Amino acid sequence: MTVKRRNHGRNKHGRGHVNRVRCVSTAKAIPKDKAIKRFIVRNIVDASSLRDIRDASAYENYALPKLYIKQYYCIEAAVHQRIVRVRSAEGRRVREPPVRQKPKNN
């Protein structure tokens, strides 16, 4: 039978069973190895509130803590929200991760 992906869309290799996680978007239970994973690091407050807090703070160089979130998406939600894109048959054979864009620092 023809196979679309060499790993069948999973990263399970040798494990019989993998625990399930919930999709952030649809709350669907999906295997952890099949889920699209994104690790988000951002400030707890937005930029305008950060400026207000910095002005009202008694400390000179107080670093506000960051928010660390690991998000899991099912395939359908990730494609719909354009977190991942559909690739052609030749493109699916490319195993290197795409070139990452460096964030612009103002």
N, CA, C and O atoms as a printed pandas DataFrame, in Angstrom:
     atom_number atom_name residue_name chain_id  residue_number  x_coord  y_coord  z_coord
0              1         N          MET        A               1    0.839   -1.181    0.000
1              2        CA          MET        A               1    0.000    0.000    0.000
2              3         C          MET        A               1    0.884    1.244    0.000
3              4         O          MET        A               1    1.927    1.271    0.652
4              5         N          THR        A               2    0.470    2.253   -0.721
5              6        CA          THR        A               2    1.272    3.476   -0.777
6              7         C          THR        A               2    1.203    4.223    0.536
7              8         O          THR        A               2    0.191    4.202    1.237
8              9         N          VAL        A               3    2.296    4.878    0.850
9             10        CA          VAL        A               3    2.408    5.593    2.127
10            11         C          VAL        A               3    2.691    7.054    1.825
11            12         O          VAL        A               3    3.556    7.372    1.009
12            13         N          LYS        A               4    1.958    7.939    2.486
13            14        CA          LYS        A               4    2.144    9.366    2.241
14            15         C          LYS        A               4    3.382    9.894    2.952
15            16         O          LYS        A               4    4.114   10.713    2.396
16            17         N          ARG        A               5    3.624    9.431    4.181
17            18        CA          ARG        A               5    4.776    9.887    4.963
18            19         C          ARG        A               5    5.541    8.695    5.493
19            20         O          ARG        A               5    4.945    7.673    5.832
20            21         N          ARG        A               6    6.862    8.818    5.568
21            22        CA          ARG        A               6    7.662    7.670    5.993
22            23         C          ARG        A               6    7.482    7.356    7.470
23            24         O          ARG        A               6    7.756    6.234    7.895
24            25         N          ASN        A               7    7.029    8.318    8.258
25            26        CA          ASN        A               7    6.782    8.054    9.681
26            27         C          ASN        A               7    5.289    7.989    9.999
27            28         O          ASN        A               7    4.903    7.969   11.168
28            29         N          HIS        A               8    4.455    7.957    8.971
29            30        CA          HIS        A               8    2.993    7.893    9.121
30            31         C          HIS        A               8    2.452    9.065    9.937
31            32         O          HIS        A               8    1.421    8.933   10.596
32            33         N          GLY        A               9    3.128   10.197    9.901
33            34        CA          GLY        A               9    2.664   11.392   10.591
34            35         C          GLY        A               9    2.885   11.356   12.086
35            36         O          GLY        A               9    2.285   12.141   12.820
36            37         N          ARG        A              10    3.749   10.445   12.556
37            38        CA          ARG        A              10    3.983   10.322   13.991
38            39         C          ARG        A              10    5.478   10.265   14.270
39            40         O          ARG        A              10    6.294   10.112   13.362
40            41         N          ASN        A              11    5.816   10.392   15.552
41            42        CA          ASN        A              11    7.217   10.342   15.961
42            43         C          ASN        A              11    7.364    9.277   17.057
43            44         O          ASN        A              11    8.028    9.502   18.069
44            45         N          LYS        A              12    6.741    8.129   16.841
45            46        CA          LYS        A              12    6.573    7.136   17.887
46            47         C          LYS        A              12    7.671    6.092   17.926
47            48         O          LYS        A              12    7.888    5.480   18.972
48            49         N          HIS        A              13    8.343    5.873   16.867
49            50        CA          HIS        A              13    9.377    4.864   16.640
50            51         C          HIS        A              13    9.675    3.930   17.803
51            52         O          HIS        A              13   10.432    4.287   18.706
52            53         N          GLY        A              14    9.086    2.736   17.790
53            54        CA          GLY        A              14    9.383    1.708   18.779
54            55         C          GLY        A              14    8.500    1.744   20.013
55            56         O          GLY        A              14    8.480    0.774   20.771
56            57         N          ARG        A              15    7.782    2.810   20.239
57            58        CA          ARG        A              15    6.881    2.865   21.390
58            59         C          ARG        A              15    5.516    2.340   20.949
59            60         O          ARG        A              15    5.024    2.681   19.873
60            61         N          GLY        A              16    4.927    1.526   21.775
61            62        CA          GLY        A              16    3.628    0.981   21.408
62            63         C          GLY        A              16    2.500    1.976   21.596
63            64         O          GLY        A              16    1.576    2.038   20.785
64            65         N          HIS        A              17    2.574    2.757   22.666
65            66        CA          HIS        A              17    1.485    3.678   23.002
66            67         C          HIS        A              17    2.072    4.992   23.478
67            68         O          HIS        A              17    3.109    5.017   24.141
68            69         N          VAL        A              18    1.409    6.076   23.137
69            70        CA          VAL        A              18    1.840    7.417   23.546
70            71         C          VAL        A              18    0.646    8.112   24.187
71            72         O          VAL        A              18   -0.480    8.003   23.701
72            73         N          ASN        A              19    0.895    8.818   25.271
73            74        CA          ASN        A              19   -0.188    9.535   25.942
74            75         C          ASN        A              19   -0.778   10.608   25.042
75            76         O          ASN        A              19   -0.126   11.084   24.112
76            77         N          ARG        A              20   -2.006   10.979   25.325
77            78        CA          ARG        A              20   -2.687   11.987   24.519
78            79         C          ARG        A              20   -2.645   13.346   25.203
79            80         O          ARG        A              20   -2.621   13.449   26.430
80            81         N          VAL        A              21   -2.637   14.381   24.378
81            82        CA          VAL        A              21   -2.685   15.755   24.863
82            83         C          VAL        A              21   -3.874   16.436   24.219
83            84         O          VAL        A              21   -4.435   15.934   23.244
84            85         N          ARG        A              22   -4.259   17.584   24.766
85            86        CA          ARG        A              22   -5.406   18.318   24.234
86            87         C          ARG        A              22   -4.945   19.421   23.292
87            88         O          ARG        A              22   -3.986   20.137   23.580
88            89         N          CYS        A              23   -5.632   19.548   22.174
89            90        CA          CYS        A              23   -5.354   20.626   21.229
90            91         C          CYS        A              23   -5.802   21.949   21.858
91            92         O          CYS        A              23   -6.864   22.019   22.477
92            93         N          VAL        A              24   -4.988   22.993   21.697
93            94        CA          VAL        A              24   -5.294   24.304   22.253
94            95         C          VAL        A              24   -6.516   24.907   21.571
95            96         O          VAL        A              24   -7.315   25.595   22.207
96            97         N          SER        A              25   -6.656   24.647   20.291
97            98        CA          SER        A              25   -7.712   25.273   19.510
98            99         C          SER        A              25   -9.037   24.518   19.596
99           100         O          SER        A              25  -10.082   25.124   19.831
100          101         N          THR        A              26   -8.998   23.200   19.407
101          102        CA          THR        A              26  -10.237   22.428   19.301
102          103         C          THR        A              26  -10.515   21.546   20.508
103          104         O          THR        A              26  -11.598   20.967   20.601
104          105         N          ALA        A              27   -9.567   21.425   21.440
105          106        CA          ALA        A              27   -9.673   20.562   22.621
106          107         C          ALA        A              27   -9.792   19.096   22.247
107          108         O          ALA        A              27  -10.274   18.289   23.042
108          109         N          LYS        A              28   -9.359   18.745   21.050
109          110        CA          LYS        A              28   -9.364   17.361   20.612
110          111         C          LYS        A              28   -8.206   16.621   21.271
111          112         O          LYS        A              28   -7.113   17.175   21.389
112          113         N          ALA        A              29   -8.424   15.384   21.702
113          114        CA          ALA        A              29   -7.358   14.570   22.289
114          115         C          ALA        A              29   -6.561   13.926   21.157
115          116         O          ALA        A              29   -7.105   13.164   20.358
116          117         N          ILE        A              30   -5.270   14.240   21.096
117          118        CA          ILE        A              30   -4.410   13.724   20.029
118          119         C          ILE        A              30   -3.153   13.133   20.644
119          120         O          ILE        A              30   -2.732   13.570   21.715
120          121         N          PRO        A              31   -2.543   12.146   19.990
121          122        CA          PRO        A              31   -1.303   11.589   20.518
122          123         C          PRO        A              31   -0.217   12.657   20.583
123          124         O          PRO        A              31   -0.087   13.478   19.675
124          125         N          LYS        A              32    0.556   12.642   21.655
125          126        CA          LYS        A              32    1.566   13.677   21.878
126          127         C          LYS        A              32    2.605   13.707   20.766
127          128         O          LYS        A              32    3.108   14.776   20.420
128          129         N          ASP        A              33    2.934   12.554   20.203
129          130        CA          ASP        A              33    3.946   12.517   19.153
130          131         C          ASP        A              33    3.411   13.002   17.815
131          132         O          ASP        A              33    4.195   13.350   16.932
132          133         N          LYS        A              34    2.107   13.032   17.646
133          134        CA          LYS        A              34    1.515   13.493   16.387
134          135         C          LYS        A              34    1.192   14.982   16.421
135          136         O          LYS        A              34    1.034   15.606   15.372
136          137         N          ALA        A              35    1.093   15.549   17.607
137          138        CA          ALA        A              35    0.684   16.942   17.759
138          139         C          ALA        A              35    1.744   17.897   17.234
139          140         O          ALA        A              35    2.936   17.592   17.264
140          141         N          ILE        A              36    1.303   19.054   16.753
141          142        CA          ILE        A              36    2.201   20.144   16.377
142          143         C          ILE        A              36    2.485   20.921   17.647
143          144         O          ILE        A              36    1.561   21.421   18.290
144          145         N          LYS        A              37    3.768   21.030   18.018
145          146        CA          LYS        A              37    4.131   21.646   19.294
146          147         C          LYS        A              37    4.745   23.019   19.054
147          148         O          LYS        A              37    5.598   23.189   18.183
148          149         N          ARG        A              38    4.304   23.987   19.834
149          150        CA          ARG        A              38    4.864   25.338   19.765
150          151         C          ARG        A              38    5.106   25.821   21.184
151          152         O          ARG        A              38    4.219   25.735   22.034
152          153         N          PHE        A              39    6.313   26.331   21.443
153          154        CA          PHE        A              39    6.682   26.852   22.760
154          155         C          PHE        A              39    6.689   28.367   22.665
155          156         O          PHE        A              39    7.468   28.936   21.900
156          157         N          ILE        A              40    5.829   29.028   23.433
157          158        CA          ILE        A              40    5.662   30.476   23.338
158          159         C          ILE        A              40    6.222   31.125   24.592
159          160         O          ILE        A              40    5.863   30.756   25.710
160          161         N          VAL        A              41    7.105   32.096   24.393
161          162        CA          VAL        A              41    7.657   32.882   25.491
162          163         C          VAL        A              41    7.279   34.330   25.220
163          164         O          VAL        A              41    7.666   34.892   24.196
164          165         N          ARG        A              42    6.528   34.935   26.125
165          166        CA          ARG        A              42    6.143   36.334   25.945
166          167         C          ARG        A              42    6.034   37.014   27.299
167          168         O          ARG        A              42    6.023   36.356   28.339
168          169         N          ASN        A              43    5.955   38.330   27.274
169          170        CA          ASN        A              43    5.822   39.089   28.510
170          171         C          ASN        A              43    4.433   38.894   29.099
171          172         O          ASN        A              43    3.467   38.664   28.372
172          173         N          ILE        A              44    4.341   38.988   30.426
173          174        CA          ILE        A              44    3.046   38.834   31.083
174          175         C          ILE        A              44    2.127   40.000   30.731
175          176         O          ILE        A              44    0.922   39.810   30.564
176          177         N          VAL        A              45    2.681   41.195   30.617
177          178        CA          VAL        A              45    1.880   42.374   30.270
178          179         C          VAL        A              45    2.310   42.898   28.905
179          180         O          VAL        A              45    3.419   42.618   28.450
180          181         N          ASP        A              46    1.435   43.658   28.252
181          182        CA          ASP        A              46    1.760   44.215   26.944
182          183         C          ASP        A              46    2.704   45.416   27.098
183          184         O          ASP        A              46    3.005   45.831   28.217
184          185         N          ALA        A              47    3.162   45.963   25.987
185          186        CA          ALA        A              47    4.204   46.996   25.996
186          187         C          ALA        A              47    3.757   48.284   26.686
187          188         O          ALA        A              47    4.536   48.884   27.426
188          189         N          SER        A              48    2.514   48.721   26.457
189          190        CA          SER        A              48    2.062   49.973   27.061
190          191         C          SER        A              48    1.929   49.838   28.583
191          192         O          SER        A              48    2.302   50.748   29.323
192          193         N          SER        A              49    1.400   48.710   29.042
193          194        CA          SER        A              49    1.302   48.481   30.485
194          195         C          SER        A              49    2.684   48.315   31.107
195          196         O          SER        A              49    2.906   48.709   32.251
196          197         N          LEU        A              50    3.595   47.739   30.362
197          198        CA          LEU        A              50    4.966   47.557   30.851
198          199         C          LEU        A              50    5.617   48.900   31.131
199          200         O          LEU        A              50    6.332   49.057   32.121
200          201         N          ARG        A              51    5.371   49.860   30.263
201          202        CA          ARG        A              51    5.915   51.212   30.455
202          203         C          ARG        A              51    5.326   51.853   31.713
203          204         O          ARG        A              51    6.055   52.484   32.478
204          205         N          ASP        A              52    4.026   51.699   31.936
205          206        CA          ASP        A              52    3.378   52.247   33.129
206          207         C          ASP        A              52    3.921   51.603   34.403
207          208         O          ASP        A              52    4.167   52.287   35.395
208          209         N          ILE        A              53    4.103   50.291   34.368
209          210        CA          ILE        A              53    4.630   49.581   35.538
210          211         C          ILE        A              53    6.066   50.014   35.813
211          212         O          ILE        A              53    6.454   50.190   36.968
212          213         N          ARG        A              54    6.845   50.185   34.764
213          214        CA          ARG        A              54    8.240   50.593   34.931
214          215         C          ARG        A              54    8.331   51.999   35.538
215          216         O          ARG        A              54    9.202   52.260   36.367
216          217         N          ASP        A              55    7.435   52.903   35.127
217          218        CA          ASP        A              55    7.430   54.261   35.671
218          219         C          ASP        A              55    7.005   54.282   37.139
219          220         O          ASP        A              55    7.538   55.065   37.924
220          221         N          ALA        A              56    6.056   53.436   37.512
221          222        CA          ALA        A              56    5.537   53.436   38.877
222          223         C          ALA        A              56    6.365   52.571   39.826
223          224         O          ALA        A              56    6.138   52.595   41.035
224          225         N          SER        A              57    7.315   51.812   39.299
225          226        CA          SER        A              57    8.085   50.872   40.121
226          227         C          SER        A              57    9.104   51.595   40.987
227          228         O          SER        A              57    9.661   52.618   40.587
228          229         N          ALA        A              58    9.343   51.053   42.179
229          230        CA          ALA        A              58   10.351   51.614   43.086
230          231         C          ALA        A              58   11.741   51.103   42.732
231          232         O          ALA        A              58   12.741   51.699   43.133
232          233         N          TYR        A              59   11.814   49.996   41.979
233          234        CA          TYR        A              59   13.103   49.409   41.602
234          235         C          TYR        A              59   13.545   49.953   40.253
235          236         O          TYR        A              59   12.723   50.217   39.375
236          237         N          GLU        A              60   14.846   50.117   40.101
237          238        CA          GLU        A              60   15.391   50.662   38.850
238          239         C          GLU        A              60   15.272   49.662   37.697
239          240         O          GLU        A              60   14.583   49.920   36.711
240          241         N          ASN        A              61   15.940   48.538   37.831
241          242        CA          ASN        A              61   15.992   47.566   36.740
242          243         C          ASN        A              61   15.288   46.274   37.132
243          244         O          ASN        A              61   15.920   45.223   37.237
244          245         N          TYR        A              62   13.987   46.353   37.345
245          246        CA          TYR        A              62   13.229   45.163   37.693
246          247         C          TYR        A              62   12.771   44.475   36.415
247          248         O          TYR        A              62   12.091   45.076   35.584
248          249         N          ALA        A              63   13.150   43.207   36.267
249          250        CA          ALA        A              63   12.755   42.435   35.082
250          251         C          ALA        A              63   11.458   41.702   35.391
251          252         O          ALA        A              63   11.418   40.835   36.264
252          253         N          LEU        A              64   10.414   42.050   34.680
253          254        CA          LEU        A              64    9.136   41.363   34.865
254          255         C          LEU        A              64    9.255   39.925   34.392
255          256         O          LEU        A              64    9.921   39.667   33.389
256          257         N          PRO        A              65    8.632   38.984   35.082
257          258        CA          PRO        A              65    8.711   37.588   34.640
258          259         C          PRO        A              65    7.993   37.388   33.308
259          260         O          PRO        A              65    7.097   38.147   32.940
260          261         N          LYS        A              66    8.410   36.357   32.610
261          262        CA          LYS        A              66    7.813   36.046   31.313
262          263         C          LYS        A              66    6.810   34.908   31.467
263          264         O          LYS        A              66    6.799   34.194   32.469
264          265         N          LEU        A              67    5.978   34.762   30.456
265          266        CA          LEU        A              67    4.962   33.721   30.426
266          267         C          LEU        A              67    5.455   32.630   29.474
267          268         O          LEU        A              67    5.689   32.896   28.295
268          269         N          TYR        A              68    5.612   31.414   29.976
269          270        CA          TYR        A              68    6.092   30.287   29.178
270          271         C          TYR        A              68    4.937   29.317   28.966
271          272         O          TYR        A              68    4.386   28.780   29.926
272          273         N          ILE        A              69    4.574   29.095   27.709
273          274        CA          ILE        A              69    3.431   28.242   27.384
274          275         C          ILE        A              69    3.848   27.227   26.326
275          276         O          ILE        A              69    4.407   27.591   25.292
276          277         N          LYS        A              70    3.575   25.956   26.590
277          278        CA          LYS        A              70    3.766   24.923   25.567
278          279         C          LYS        A              70    2.401   24.609   24.997
279          280         O          LYS        A              70    1.510   24.168   25.723
280          281         N          GLN        A              71    2.227   24.831   23.704
281          282        CA          GLN        A              71    0.931   24.634   23.073
282          283         C          GLN        A              71    0.987   23.453   22.119
283          284         O          GLN        A              71    1.959   23.278   21.384
284          285         N          TYR        A              72   -0.064   22.648   22.138
285          286        CA          TYR        A              72   -0.203   21.515   21.234
286          287         C          TYR        A              72   -1.385   21.788   20.312
287          288         O          TYR        A              72   -2.441   22.237   20.759
288          289         N          TYR        A              73   -1.200   21.513   19.015
289          290        CA          TYR        A              73   -2.268   21.685   18.034
290          291         C          TYR        A              73   -2.493   20.368   17.312
291          292         O          TYR        A              73   -1.541   19.638   17.036
292          293         N          CYS        A              74   -3.758   20.061   17.004
293          294        CA          CYS        A              74   -4.026   18.932   16.122
294          295         C          CYS        A              74   -3.706   19.391   14.692
295          296         O          CYS        A              74   -3.591   20.589   14.431
296          297         N          ILE        A              75   -3.566   18.450   13.790
297          298        CA          ILE        A              75   -3.155   18.766   12.422
298          299         C          ILE        A              75   -4.157   19.700   11.750
299          300         O          ILE        A              75   -3.769   20.657   11.080
300          301         N          GLU        A              76   -5.436   19.422   11.931
301          302        CA          GLU        A              76   -6.459   20.225   11.255
302          303         C          GLU        A              76   -6.416   21.679   11.716
303          304         O          GLU        A              76   -6.501   22.594   10.897
304          305         N          ALA        A              77   -6.284   21.893   13.021
305          306        CA          ALA        A              77   -6.255   23.253   13.554
306          307         C          ALA        A              77   -4.973   23.972   13.139
307          308         O          ALA        A              77   -5.005   25.165   12.836
308          309         N          ALA        A              78   -3.853   23.265   13.122
309          310        CA          ALA        A              78   -2.580   23.884   12.756
310          311         C          ALA        A              78   -2.567   24.300   11.290
311          312         O          ALA        A              78   -2.032   25.355   10.949
312          313         N          VAL        A              79   -3.149   23.484   10.426
313          314        CA          VAL        A              79   -3.228   23.845    9.001
314          315         C          VAL        A              79   -4.206   24.995    8.816
315          316         O          VAL        A              79   -3.939   25.916    8.044
316          317         N          HIS        A              80   -5.337   24.953    9.515
317          318        CA          HIS        A              80   -6.347   25.998    9.382
318          319         C          HIS        A              80   -5.822   27.355    9.846
319          320         O          HIS        A              80   -6.111   28.378    9.226
320          321         N          GLN        A              81   -5.045   27.366   10.943
321          322        CA          GLN        A              81   -4.513   28.619   11.483
322          323         C          GLN        A              81   -3.165   28.986   10.872
323          324         O          GLN        A              81   -2.523   29.945   11.302
324          325         N          ARG        A              82   -2.741   28.227    9.876
325          326        CA          ARG        A              82   -1.480   28.455    9.154
326          327         C          ARG        A              82   -0.250   28.394   10.056
327          328         O          ARG        A              82    0.726   29.108    9.826
328          329         N          ILE        A              83   -0.294   27.547   11.078
329          330        CA          ILE        A              83    0.886   27.304   11.902
330          331         C          ILE        A              83    1.840   26.407   11.132
331          332         O          ILE        A              83    3.056   26.583   11.204
332          333         N          VAL        A              84    1.296   25.445   10.395
333          334        CA          VAL        A              84    2.065   24.651    9.436
334          335         C          VAL        A              84    1.370   24.770    8.090
335          336         O          VAL        A              84    0.180   25.078    8.023
336          337         N          ARG        A              85    2.110   24.528    7.025
337          338        CA          ARG        A              85    1.549   24.627    5.673
338          339         C          ARG        A              85    1.520   23.260    5.014
339          340         O          ARG        A              85    2.289   22.367    5.370
340          341         N          VAL        A              86    0.634   23.110    4.061
341          342        CA          VAL        A              86    0.586   21.897    3.256
342          343         C          VAL        A              86    1.770   21.938    2.301
343          344         O          VAL        A              86    2.048   22.967    1.686
344          345         N          ARG        A              87    2.471   20.798    2.181
345          346        CA          ARG        A              87    3.627   20.729    1.293
346          347         C          ARG        A              87    3.389   19.706    0.190
347          348         O          ARG        A              87    2.620   18.760    0.362
348          349         N          SER        A              88    4.053   19.905   -0.936
349          350        CA          SER        A              88    3.926   18.982   -2.056
350          351         C          SER        A              88    4.641   17.669   -1.730
351          352         O          SER        A              88    5.299   17.553   -0.696
352          353         N          ALA        A              89    4.508   16.693   -2.609
353          354        CA          ALA        A              89    5.139   15.392   -2.387
354          355         C          ALA        A              89    6.655   15.539   -2.288
355          356         O          ALA        A              89    7.283   14.889   -1.452
356          357         N          GLU        A              90    7.250   16.383   -3.130
357          358        CA          GLU        A              90    8.701   16.611   -3.048
358          359         C          GLU        A              90    9.059   17.394   -1.792
359          360         O          GLU        A              90   10.092   17.144   -1.170
360          361         N          GLY        A              91    8.210   18.335   -1.424
361          362        CA          GLY        A              91    8.467   19.140   -0.233
362          363         C          GLY        A              91    8.385   18.338    1.054
363          364         O          GLY        A              91    9.070   18.651    2.028
364          365         N          ARG        A              92    7.536   17.287    1.065
365          366        CA          ARG        A              92    7.417   16.450    2.254
366          367         C          ARG        A              92    8.664   15.623    2.506
367          368         O          ARG        A              92    8.893   15.164    3.625
368          369         N          ARG        A              93    9.477   15.429    1.463
369          370        CA          ARG        A              93   10.714   14.658    1.631
370          371         C          ARG        A              93   11.825   15.471    2.271
371          372         O          ARG        A              93   12.793   14.905    2.779
372          373         N          VAL        A              94   11.698   16.787    2.253
373          374        CA          VAL        A              94   12.708   17.646    2.857
374          375         C          VAL        A              94   12.576   17.561    4.364
375          376         O          VAL        A              94   11.528   17.887    4.921
376          377         N          ARG        A              95   13.659   17.114    5.036
377          378        CA          ARG        A              95   13.590   16.864    6.472
378          379         C          ARG        A              95   14.216   17.975    7.305
379          380         O          ARG        A              95   14.068   17.984    8.527
380          381         N          GLU        A              96   14.913   18.913    6.664
381          382        CA          GLU        A              96   15.497   20.025    7.420
382          383         C          GLU        A              96   14.391   20.992    7.841
383          384         O          GLU        A              96   13.445   21.220    7.087
384          385         N          PRO        A              97   14.509   21.561    9.045
385          386        CA          PRO        A              97   13.511   22.557    9.442
386          387         C          PRO        A              97   13.662   23.820    8.598
387          388         O          PRO        A              97   14.758   24.120    8.125
388          389         N          PRO        A              98   12.573   24.558    8.407
389          390        CA          PRO        A              98   12.673   25.775    7.596
390          391         C          PRO        A              98   13.567   26.814    8.265
391          392         O          PRO        A              98   13.777   26.783    9.478
392          393         N          VAL        A              99   14.086   27.725    7.462
393          394        CA          VAL        A              99   14.967   28.785    7.987
394          395         C          VAL        A              99   14.153   29.683    8.905
395          396         O          VAL        A              99   13.085   30.169    8.534
396          397         N          ARG        A             100   14.678   29.897   10.115
397          398        CA          ARG        A             100   13.958   30.716   11.096
398          399         C          ARG        A             100   14.250   32.182   10.874
399          400         O          ARG        A             100   15.386   32.569   10.599
400          401         N          GLN        A             101   13.218   32.990   10.994
401          402        CA          GLN        A             101   13.366   34.432   10.867
402          403         C          GLN        A             101   13.795   35.006   12.199
403          404         O          GLN        A             101   13.229   34.661   13.236
404          405         N          LYS        A             102   14.778   35.869   12.184
405          406        CA          LYS        A             102   15.236   36.495   13.430
406          407         C          LYS        A             102   14.281   37.606   13.808
407          408         O          LYS        A             102   13.879   38.389   12.948
408          409         N          PRO        A             103   13.903   37.694   15.092
409          410        CA          PRO        A             103   12.995   38.779   15.496
410          411         C          PRO        A             103   13.684   40.133   15.400
411          412         O          PRO        A             103   14.877   40.264   15.674
412          413         N          LYS        A             104   12.915   41.126   15.007
413          414        CA          LYS        A             104   13.468   42.477   14.881
414          415         C          LYS        A             104   13.503   43.141   16.252
415          416         O          LYS        A             104   12.489   43.201   16.946
416          417         N          ASN        A             105   14.661   43.631   16.632
417          418        CA          ASN        A             105   14.800   44.368   17.909
418          419         C          ASN        A             105   14.800   45.844   17.621
419          420         O          ASN        A             105   15.603   46.329   16.823
420          421         N          ASN        A             106   13.906   46.563   18.265
421          422        CA          ASN        A             106   13.808   48.016   18.030
422          423         C          ASN        A             106   14.725   48.762   18.956
423          424         O          ASN        A             106   14.783   49.991   18.910
